[in-house]
Amino acid sequence: MKLKKFFSVLLPVTLACSSLLTGCNDENKVVEINSGMPKEGQELVGNITFWHSFTQGPRLEVIKQAAKEFEEKNPKVNIKIETFSWNDFYTKWTTGLSSGNVPDLSTALPNHVVEMINFGALQPLGDLIDSIGRDKFAKASIDEGTVNGKNYSIPLYSHAQVMWVRKDLLQKYNLSVPKTWNELYETAKTLTQNGVYGLSVPMGSNDFMATRFLNLYVRSGGGSLLTKDLKADLTSPLVQDGIKYWVKMYKDTSPKDSVNYNVLQQATLYYQGKTAFDFNSGFQIGGVKANSPQLLEFVDAYPIPKMNENDPTPALETANIPLVVWKNSKHPDIAKAFMKTLYEKDRYIEFLKAVPVGMLPAIQGISNEESYKNNPIIAQFQHAESVISDALVRGSAIGYEHGPNLQAGILTNQHIIEKMFQDIIVNGTDPMVAAQKAEKELNNLFEIIVTK
């Protein structure tokens, strides 16, 4: 990919040769940096910055404590921790590339990583993975950040999209858990009463929630939002059915303000008991506990609906949330050494239990540890965890059903599908007309940005 071309299309900046990626000096010579794992007994000296999106208090506290203990063991190291929401993080790193204002290490989303790799912005992490134990990680989770045999990301935790239900509302109206999309519509419509919405349909153009909902429908029917040759597909019969389905759900089961909802606004409705269904990961549990603890016993996770009840179980959306080390880091060896401490068993379990069931282990064996299983939320939500774990085995990030690709990142990060839905809802545009416009816009970006 041409880095300048990317930013001339998507950002109002261009990149010049600086110490940005490989450390160009005044003579345009590459400055060599120790990018490997530190040797045993090696003294670590330097300051590093860690960007992450662990906005919830318990996760942040574990990270802070890990940094504090690392600094105590390595008194000549200082770790600066900065926290951003996922939406802010994407803007922060993409704009930061133009000025060199990127960290030494950070969290990322799977679709971010492919963009980062294509920019040449990351350090390989194969040595870190091997030092922890490559066989401990699911191959698919490593492959998401692998290009030309080099591993550029390491999964920290995993989760998957499943359907969250309110069992008490189903019982009150003598309804069953929906197994098909048609059943979900009818059930959600029935439950839209007495201050509760059946299902909120989020379409905010600062997030990718509408893309997520459409992807779930299309993937369950055996389709994809990307063709095999990685073109956008919003006009095929299956995708058109999906678009019309979510427009119908929005009109009949959703608050009208959800046309502008992002992920937090969407989830908060479920946390507060104002929606009967939602699609999300195990993070829903912590949200309900914090907002409506009296409802905690009534929430549970079930598989995403199918087109037909007897259809094979589809592969849907999963996320292996990774860590990365940035190419411009002056101390990648320190960054990797610190990252490795996050996988030490006791600390890793403590980190996962900061959002029990929300963050599932990315390495094998942890879920069998008694110190992991004895968490009361994990014990209470064994069924939900099993549903999520089953989905994890089958799925991939949005658009990754064809393997890791840059187009998938553009699909989720540019919010073109969200604007398409808003055009249909707000302006009354015909779904096919709106889809043709959005499909063309996406494919134009694909053609400009992706090197043929």
C-alpha positions as CSV (number, residue, x, y, z in Angstrom):
1,M,0.0,0.0,0.0
2,K,1.2,3.5,-0.7
3,L,1.2,5.2,2.7
4,K,1.0,8.8,1.4
5,K,-1.9,7.8,-0.9
6,F,-3.8,6.4,2.0
7,F,-3.6,9.6,4.0
8,S,-4.4,11.8,1.0
9,V,-7.6,9.9,0.6
10,L,-8.7,9.3,4.2
11,L,-6.9,12.1,6.2
12,P,-6.0,15.7,5.6
13,V,-2.3,15.0,6.1
14,T,0.5,13.3,4.2
15,L,3.6,11.6,5.4
16,A,7.2,12.7,5.0
17,C,10.3,10.8,5.8
18,S,11.0,11.3,9.5
19,S,11.9,9.1,12.4
20,L,8.3,7.8,12.0
21,L,8.8,4.2,11.0
22,T,12.4,3.1,10.8
23,G,14.2,6.1,12.4
24,C,15.5,8.0,9.3
25,N,18.3,10.3,10.4
26,D,19.5,13.5,8.6
27,E,21.5,11.4,6.2
28,N,18.5,9.1,5.4
29,K,20.3,6.2,7.0
30,V,18.4,3.7,9.0
31,V,19.1,3.9,12.8
32,E,19.5,0.3,14.1
33,I,17.3,-0.4,17.2
34,N,17.4,-3.5,19.3
35,S,14.1,-5.0,18.5
36,G,14.6,-8.4,20.0
37,M,13.7,-9.8,23.4
38,P,16.1,-8.8,26.1
39,K,18.7,-11.3,27.1
40,E,18.7,-13.0,30.5
41,G,20.1,-10.6,33.0
42,Q,20.2,-7.6,30.6
43,E,19.7,-4.3,32.3
44,L,16.8,-2.4,30.8
45,V,17.1,1.4,30.4
46,G,14.6,3.7,28.8
47,N,11.1,5.2,28.8
48,I,8.1,3.6,27.0
49,T,4.5,4.7,26.3
50,F,1.6,2.3,26.3
51,W,-1.7,3.2,24.7
52,H,-4.6,1.1,25.5
53,S,-8.4,1.1,25.5
54,F,-9.1,-0.6,28.9
55,T,-11.4,2.2,30.0
56,Q,-13.0,0.1,32.7
57,G,-11.4,0.6,36.2
58,P,-10.5,-3.0,37.1
59,R,-8.6,-3.7,33.9
60,L,-6.8,-0.4,34.1
61,E,-5.8,-1.1,37.7
62,V,-4.3,-4.4,36.7
63,I,-2.3,-2.8,34.0
64,K,-1.1,0.0,36.3
65,Q,0.0,-2.5,38.9
66,A,1.9,-4.5,36.3
67,A,3.7,-1.4,35.2
68,K,4.5,-0.4,38.7
69,E,6.0,-3.9,39.5
70,F,8.0,-3.9,36.2
71,E,9.4,-0.5,37.1
72,E,10.4,-1.7,40.5
73,K,12.3,-4.6,39.0
74,N,13.8,-2.4,36.4
75,P,14.5,0.9,38.1
76,K,15.8,2.6,35.0
77,V,12.5,2.1,33.1
78,N,9.5,4.3,33.1
79,I,6.2,3.3,31.6
80,K,3.7,6.0,30.7
81,I,0.2,4.7,30.3
82,E,-2.4,6.6,28.2
83,T,-6.1,5.4,27.8
84,F,-8.4,6.1,24.8
85,S,-11.8,4.7,23.8
86,W,-11.6,2.5,20.7
87,N,-13.1,5.2,18.5
88,D,-10.6,7.8,19.8
89,F,-7.8,5.3,19.5
90,Y,-8.3,4.8,15.8
91,T,-8.2,8.5,15.1
92,K,-5.2,8.9,17.5
93,W,-3.0,6.4,15.8
94,T,-3.9,7.2,12.2
95,T,-3.3,10.9,12.7
96,G,-0.3,10.2,14.9
97,L,1.5,8.4,12.1
98,S,2.0,11.7,10.3
99,S,3.8,13.3,13.2
100,G,5.5,10.3,14.7
101,N,3.2,10.6,17.8
102,V,2.6,6.9,18.3
103,P,3.4,4.8,21.3
104,D,5.9,2.1,21.9
105,L,3.2,-0.5,22.4
106,S,-0.6,-0.5,22.3
107,T,-3.7,-2.5,22.1
108,A,-5.5,-2.7,18.8
109,L,-8.5,-4.3,17.1
110,P,-7.8,-7.1,14.6
111,N,-8.8,-4.9,11.6
112,H,-6.5,-2.2,12.8
113,V,-3.6,-4.5,12.7
114,V,-3.8,-5.2,9.0
115,E,-3.8,-1.4,8.4
116,M,-0.8,-1.0,10.7
117,I,1.1,-3.7,8.9
118,N,0.4,-2.2,5.5
119,F,1.7,1.1,6.8
120,G,4.9,-0.6,7.8
121,A,4.2,0.7,11.3
122,L,4.8,-2.4,13.5
123,Q,7.6,-4.5,14.8
124,P,7.4,-8.3,14.4
125,L,6.6,-10.2,17.6
126,G,7.5,-13.7,16.7
127,D,10.2,-13.9,19.4
128,L,7.8,-12.7,22.1
129,I,5.2,-15.3,21.0
130,D,7.8,-18.1,21.1
131,S,9.1,-17.0,24.5
132,I,5.6,-17.4,25.9
133,G,4.9,-20.6,24.0
134,R,3.5,-20.5,20.5
135,D,1.5,-23.6,21.0
136,K,-0.5,-22.0,23.8
137,F,-2.2,-19.7,21.3
138,A,-4.9,-20.6,18.8
139,K,-3.3,-20.6,15.4
140,A,-6.1,-18.5,13.9
141,S,-5.6,-15.8,16.5
142,I,-1.9,-15.5,15.6
143,D,-2.6,-15.7,11.9
144,E,-4.8,-12.6,12.1
145,G,-1.7,-10.5,12.5
146,T,0.7,-12.5,10.3
147,V,2.0,-11.4,6.9
148,N,4.7,-13.1,4.9
149,G,5.4,-15.4,7.8
150,K,6.0,-12.6,10.3
151,N,3.8,-12.2,13.4
152,Y,3.0,-8.5,14.1
153,S,0.4,-8.9,16.9
154,I,-0.2,-11.1,19.9
155,P,-3.7,-11.9,21.2
156,L,-4.3,-10.7,24.8
157,Y,-7.9,-11.9,25.2
158,S,-10.8,-13.1,23.0
159,H,-14.6,-12.7,22.8
160,A,-17.4,-13.3,20.3
161,Q,-20.7,-11.8,19.4
162,V,-23.7,-13.8,20.8
163,M,-27.4,-13.0,21.4
164,W,-28.2,-11.7,24.9
165,V,-31.7,-12.3,26.2
166,R,-33.9,-11.3,29.1
167,K,-35.2,-14.7,30.4
168,D,-37.8,-13.1,32.7
169,L,-39.4,-11.2,29.8
170,L,-39.6,-14.4,27.7
171,Q,-41.1,-16.2,30.6
172,K,-43.6,-13.5,31.4
173,Y,-45.0,-13.6,27.8
174,N,-44.6,-17.4,27.5
175,L,-42.1,-17.0,24.7
176,S,-39.1,-19.2,23.7
177,V,-35.6,-18.1,22.8
178,P,-35.6,-17.2,19.1
179,K,-33.6,-19.6,16.9
180,T,-34.2,-17.9,13.6
181,W,-34.3,-14.3,12.4
182,N,-38.0,-14.4,11.7
183,E,-38.6,-15.7,15.2
184,L,-36.4,-12.9,16.6
185,Y,-38.4,-10.3,14.8
186,E,-41.8,-11.7,16.0
187,T,-40.5,-12.1,19.6
188,A,-38.9,-8.7,19.7
189,K,-42.0,-7.0,18.3
190,T,-44.1,-8.7,20.9
191,L,-41.8,-7.6,23.7
192,T,-41.8,-4.0,22.5
193,Q,-44.2,-2.6,25.2
194,N,-44.4,-1.2,28.7
195,G,-41.2,0.9,28.3
196,V,-39.1,-2.0,26.9
197,Y,-37.9,-2.3,23.3
198,G,-37.5,-5.7,21.8
199,L,-34.2,-4.9,20.1
200,S,-32.4,-1.6,19.5
201,V,-30.9,-1.3,16.0
202,P,-27.8,1.0,16.2
203,M,-26.8,3.0,13.1
204,G,-24.5,5.8,14.5
205,S,-22.0,6.9,11.9
206,N,-19.1,7.2,14.4
207,D,-19.1,3.4,15.1
208,F,-19.5,0.1,13.1
209,M,-22.5,-1.3,14.9
210,A,-24.8,-1.3,11.8
211,T,-22.0,-3.1,9.9
212,R,-21.9,-5.6,12.7
213,F,-25.6,-6.3,12.7
214,L,-25.7,-6.6,8.9
215,N,-22.7,-8.9,8.9
216,L,-24.3,-11.2,11.5
217,Y,-27.4,-11.6,9.3
218,V,-25.4,-12.1,6.1
219,R,-22.9,-14.5,7.6
220,S,-25.7,-16.6,9.1
221,G,-27.0,-17.1,5.6
222,G,-23.6,-18.2,4.3
223,G,-22.7,-14.9,2.6
224,S,-20.2,-12.1,3.2
225,L,-20.0,-8.3,2.9
226,L,-16.9,-8.9,0.8
227,T,-16.7,-11.1,-2.3
228,K,-13.9,-13.6,-2.7
229,D,-11.9,-11.1,-4.7
230,L,-12.4,-8.6,-1.8
231,K,-14.9,-6.3,-3.4
232,A,-17.8,-4.8,-1.3
233,D,-21.1,-6.6,-1.7
234,L,-24.2,-4.7,-0.6
235,T,-26.4,-5.4,-3.5
236,S,-26.7,-9.2,-3.7
237,P,-30.1,-10.6,-2.8
238,L,-28.9,-11.9,0.6
239,V,-27.4,-8.6,1.7
240,Q,-30.4,-6.7,0.4
241,D,-32.6,-9.0,2.5
242,G,-30.4,-8.2,5.5
243,I,-30.6,-4.4,5.0
244,K,-34.4,-4.6,4.7
245,Y,-34.6,-6.9,7.8
246,W,-32.7,-4.4,10.0
247,V,-34.7,-1.4,8.6
248,K,-37.9,-3.3,9.5
249,M,-36.5,-4.2,13.0
250,Y,-35.6,-0.5,13.5
251,K,-39.1,0.6,12.6
252,D,-40.9,-2.0,14.7
253,T,-38.8,-2.8,17.7
254,S,-36.2,-0.1,18.3
255,P,-36.0,3.4,19.8
256,K,-35.9,6.0,17.1
257,D,-32.8,7.6,18.5
258,S,-30.8,4.4,17.8
259,V,-30.3,5.8,14.3
260,N,-27.4,7.6,15.9
261,Y,-26.3,5.1,18.6
262,N,-22.8,3.9,19.1
263,V,-21.8,0.7,20.9
264,L,-22.0,2.2,24.4
265,Q,-25.4,3.8,23.9
266,Q,-26.6,0.6,22.4
267,A,-25.3,-1.6,25.2
268,T,-26.5,0.8,27.9
269,L,-30.1,0.2,27.0
270,Y,-29.6,-3.5,27.7
271,Y,-27.7,-2.8,30.9
272,Q,-30.6,-0.7,32.2
273,G,-33.2,-3.3,31.3
274,K,-34.7,-1.3,28.5
275,T,-34.2,-3.9,25.7
276,A,-35.1,-7.5,25.6
277,F,-32.4,-8.6,23.2
278,D,-28.9,-7.4,22.1
279,F,-25.9,-8.7,20.3
280,N,-22.6,-8.3,22.2
281,S,-19.9,-10.2,24.0
282,G,-19.7,-11.2,27.6
283,F,-19.1,-7.6,28.5
284,Q,-22.8,-7.4,28.8
285,I,-22.7,-9.1,32.2
286,G,-20.5,-6.5,33.8
287,G,-22.7,-3.7,32.3
288,V,-25.9,-5.2,33.8
289,K,-24.2,-5.8,37.1
290,A,-23.1,-2.2,37.4
291,N,-26.4,-0.7,36.2
292,S,-29.2,-3.1,37.1
293,P,-27.9,-5.8,39.5
294,Q,-31.4,-6.9,40.2
295,L,-31.6,-8.1,36.6
296,L,-28.4,-10.1,36.6
297,E,-30.1,-13.4,37.3
298,F,-32.3,-12.9,34.2
299,V,-29.7,-12.4,31.5
300,D,-28.1,-15.1,29.5
301,A,-26.4,-15.7,26.1
302,Y,-27.6,-17.8,23.3
303,P,-26.4,-18.4,19.7
304,I,-27.1,-15.8,17.0
305,P,-30.2,-16.7,15.1
306,K,-30.1,-18.7,11.8
307,M,-32.1,-18.4,8.6
308,N,-33.6,-21.8,9.3
309,E,-33.5,-23.6,12.6
310,N,-31.8,-26.7,11.1
311,D,-29.2,-24.8,9.2
312,P,-25.5,-25.6,10.1
313,T,-24.1,-23.4,12.8
314,P,-22.5,-20.5,11.0
315,A,-19.1,-18.8,11.6
316,L,-19.8,-15.3,12.8
317,E,-17.9,-12.4,14.4
318,T,-15.1,-13.0,16.9
319,A,-12.4,-10.8,18.2
320,N,-8.9,-11.7,19.4
321,I,-7.9,-8.4,20.9
322,P,-4.1,-8.1,20.4
323,L,-1.1,-6.1,21.6
324,V,1.4,-4.6,19.1
325,V,4.8,-2.9,19.3
326,W,5.3,0.1,17.0
327,K,8.1,0.3,14.5
328,N,9.3,3.7,15.7
329,S,9.8,2.6,19.3
330,K,13.2,3.3,20.6
331,H,12.9,0.5,23.1
332,P,10.9,-2.4,21.6
333,D,12.9,-4.8,23.8
334,I,11.5,-3.1,26.9
335,A,8.0,-3.1,25.4
336,K,8.2,-6.8,24.7
337,A,9.6,-7.6,28.1
338,F,6.8,-5.7,29.8
339,M,4.2,-7.4,27.5
340,K,5.4,-10.8,28.5
341,T,4.7,-10.0,32.2
342,L,1.1,-9.6,31.4
343,Y,0.9,-13.3,30.5
344,E,2.3,-14.5,33.8
345,K,-0.4,-16.9,35.0
346,D,-1.5,-15.1,38.2
347,R,-1.5,-11.7,36.7
348,Y,-3.2,-12.9,33.5
349,I,-6.0,-14.5,35.5
350,E,-6.4,-11.4,37.5
351,F,-6.7,-9.4,34.3
352,L,-9.3,-11.7,32.8
353,K,-11.3,-11.7,36.0
354,A,-11.5,-7.9,35.8
355,V,-14.2,-8.5,33.2
356,P,-15.3,-12.1,33.9
357,V,-16.8,-13.9,30.8
358,G,-16.2,-10.6,28.9
359,M,-12.6,-11.4,28.3
360,L,-11.9,-15.1,27.6
361,P,-8.4,-16.5,27.7
362,A,-6.3,-16.2,24.6
363,I,-3.9,-18.9,25.8
364,Q,-4.8,-22.6,26.5
365,G,-5.2,-24.0,30.0
366,I,-6.2,-20.9,31.8
367,S,-9.9,-21.6,31.8
368,N,-9.1,-24.9,33.7
369,E,-7.3,-23.1,36.5
370,E,-9.2,-23.2,39.8
371,S,-8.3,-19.5,40.5
372,Y,-10.0,-18.7,37.2
373,K,-13.1,-20.8,37.7
374,N,-13.8,-19.8,41.3
375,N,-14.9,-16.3,40.3
376,P,-18.6,-16.1,41.2
377,I,-19.6,-14.4,37.9
378,I,-17.8,-17.1,35.8
379,A,-19.5,-19.8,37.9
380,Q,-22.9,-18.2,37.5
381,F,-22.6,-17.7,33.7
382,Q,-21.1,-21.0,32.7
383,H,-23.8,-21.4,30.0
384,A,-23.0,-18.0,28.5
385,E,-19.3,-18.7,28.5
386,S,-19.9,-22.0,26.7
387,V,-22.0,-20.3,24.1
388,I,-19.3,-17.6,23.5
389,S,-16.5,-20.2,23.5
390,D,-18.3,-22.2,20.9
391,A,-18.7,-19.1,18.7
392,L,-15.0,-18.3,19.1
393,V,-14.0,-21.6,17.6
394,R,-16.0,-21.0,14.4
395,G,-15.8,-17.3,13.7
396,S,-13.5,-14.5,12.6
397,A,-13.3,-10.7,12.6
398,I,-15.7,-9.0,10.2
399,G,-14.4,-9.5,6.6
400,Y,-11.7,-12.0,7.7
401,E,-13.7,-15.0,6.5
402,H,-11.4,-14.6,3.4
403,G,-8.3,-14.2,5.5
404,P,-6.8,-11.0,7.0
405,N,-7.2,-8.2,4.6
406,L,-7.1,-4.4,4.5
407,Q,-10.6,-4.1,2.9
408,A,-12.1,-5.5,6.1
409,G,-10.6,-2.6,8.1
410,I,-12.0,0.0,5.7
411,L,-15.4,-1.8,5.8
412,T,-15.6,-1.4,9.6
413,N,-13.6,1.8,10.2
414,Q,-15.0,4.2,7.5
415,H,-18.7,3.8,8.6
416,I,-20.0,3.9,5.1
417,I,-22.6,1.2,5.8
418,E,-23.8,3.2,8.8
419,K,-24.3,6.2,6.6
420,M,-26.2,4.0,4.1
421,F,-28.7,2.9,6.8
422,Q,-29.1,6.5,7.9
423,D,-29.8,7.5,4.3
424,I,-32.5,4.8,4.1
425,I,-34.1,5.7,7.4
426,V,-33.8,9.5,7.4
427,N,-34.1,10.3,3.8
428,G,-36.4,7.4,2.7
429,T,-33.9,6.3,0.0
430,D,-34.6,3.0,-1.6
431,P,-32.4,0.3,-0.1
432,M,-31.0,-0.8,-3.4
433,V,-30.2,2.8,-4.4
434,A,-28.5,3.5,-1.1
435,A,-26.6,0.2,-1.2
436,Q,-25.3,0.9,-4.7
437,K,-24.0,4.2,-3.6
438,A,-22.3,2.8,-0.5
439,E,-20.9,-0.2,-2.4
440,K,-19.4,2.1,-5.1
441,E,-17.9,4.3,-2.3
442,L,-16.3,1.3,-0.6
443,N,-15.0,-0.2,-3.8
444,N,-13.5,3.1,-4.8
445,L,-11.6,3.3,-1.5
446,F,-10.5,-0.3,-2.0
447,E,-9.2,0.5,-5.5
448,I,-7.3,3.6,-4.4
449,I,-5.8,2.2,-1.2
450,V,-5.0,-1.4,-1.9
451,T,-2.0,-1.9,-4.2
452,K,-2.8,-4.2,-7.0
